[in-house]
Amino acid sequence: MKKTVIVLLALFVPASLWAMDIDPGKFELAGTTAFNFSDTTTEVDGAPDIDTTTWSFELDGNYYFMKNVGLGLIFQYQDSEVEQGANEIETSTFFIGPQIIYNIPLNEKVSLFVKGAVGYADAEFDSGLGSDDADGWGWQVGGGLKYFLTNSASINAGVTYQSLSMEDGGGDVDTDGFNVGAGLSIYF
């Protein structure tokens, strides 16, 4: 009889009781590096090789004002360098703004998350012909999984789509694309 009661309780007690909920009042500090770090060479017959190196870093801070819902700030930096023969173009992009994140607990160790951000964007371009600056705004949406090592630390993996719309003195500068990243979050 005891086994039957235990099995029935296990079937009818919501799984969220065992889930990794993030309680109100918690602060999350997360760092992510995007897997768009690359160092590639493109060869075209009759043309100089094209070497491209790109890397990025993102730092998030979120305050959970209700269970599993947090508001915070995102800071992202990306650096790209493209070389073709004697020509070289270096680009650095900075994005900062408010974001919202929602965690969906799947079990006691894994949580799905979705997030969105909007904010200020700034880019700097430097080539052999001179340098240029552009600024404007951008937005980002994404999601992924968190694996909780303990109640105060998780390993994160996610995908984001980002669109930046900026202007320099001569016209529009628009960038967009997907990033896949992994990182670590600390909760306190």
Long-range contacts (C-beta under 8 A, 24 or more apart in sequence): 15-107, 16-105, 18-107, 18-108, 19-105, 19-106, 19-107, 19-108, 19-111, 20-105, 20-107, 20-108, 20-109, 20-110, 20-111, 20-146, 20-148, 20-151, 21-67, 21-68, 21-103, 21-105, 22-64, 22-67, 22-68, 22-70, 22-103, 22-111, 22-187, 23-64, 23-67, 24-64, 24-65, 24-66, 24-67, 25-64, 26-63, 26-64, 26-70, 26-187, 26-188, 27-61, 27-62, 27-63, 27-64, 27-187, 27-188, 28-60, 28-61, 28-62, 28-63, 28-64, 28-70, 28-72, 28-101, 28-185, 28-186, 28-187, 29-59, 29-60, 29-61, 29-185, 29-186, 29-188, 30-59, 30-60, 30-61, 30-62, 30-156, 30-183, 30-184, 30-185, 30-186, 31-57, 31-58, 31-59, 31-60, 31-183, 31-184, 32-57, 32-58, 32-59, 32-60, 32-156, 32-158, 32-181, 32-182, 32-183, 33-57, 33-58, 33-181, 33-182, 33-183, 34-58, 34-78, 34-179, 34-180, 34-181, 35-179, 35-180, 35-181, 35-182, 36-78, 36-179, 36-180, 47-84, 48-84, 48-85, 48-86, 49-84, 49-85, 50-82, 50-83, 50-84, 51-81, 51-82, 51-83, 51-84, 52-80, 52-81, 52-82, 52-83, 53-80, 53-81, 54-78, 54-79, 54-80, 54-81, 55-79, 56-179, 56-181, 58-181, 58-183, 60-99, 60-101, 62-99, 62-101, 68-102, 68-103, 68-104, 68-105, 69-100, 69-101, 69-102, 69-103, 70-100, 70-101, 70-102, 70-103, 71-98, 71-99, 71-100, 72-98, 72-99, 72-100, 72-101, 73-97, 73-98, 73-99, 74-98, 74-99, 74-117, 74-119, 74-140, 76-140, 86-128, 87-127, 87-128, 88-127, 88-128, 89-125, 89-126, 89-127, 90-125, 90-126, 90-127, 91-123, 91-124, 91-125, 91-126, 92-123, 92-124, 93-121, 93-122, 93-123, 93-124, 93-164, 93-175, 94-121, 94-122, 94-123, 95-119, 95-120, 95-121, 95-122, 95-138, 95-140, 95-162, 95-164, 96-120, 97-138, 99-140, 103-146, 108-148, 109-147, 109-148, 110-145, 110-146, 110-147, 110-148, 111-145, 111-146, 111-148, 111-154, 112-143, 112-144, 112-145, 112-146, 113-143, 113-144, 113-145, 113-146, 113-156, 113-158, 114-141, 114-142, 114-143, 115-141, 115-142, 115-143, 115-160, 116-140, 116-141, 116-142, 117-141, 121-164, 121-165, 121-166, 122-166, 123-164, 123-166, 123-173, 123-175, 132-168, 132-169, 132-170, 133-168, 134-166, 134-167, 134-168, 134-173, 135-166, 135-167, 136-164, 136-165, 136-166, 136-167, 136-173, 137-164, 137-165, 137-166, 138-162, 138-163, 138-164, 138-165, 138-166, 139-163, 146-185, 151-187, 152-186, 152-187, 152-188, 153-184, 153-185, 153-186, 153-187, 154-184, 154-185, 154-187, 155-182, 155-183, 155-184, 156-182, 156-183, 156-184, 156-185, 157-181, 157-182, 158-182
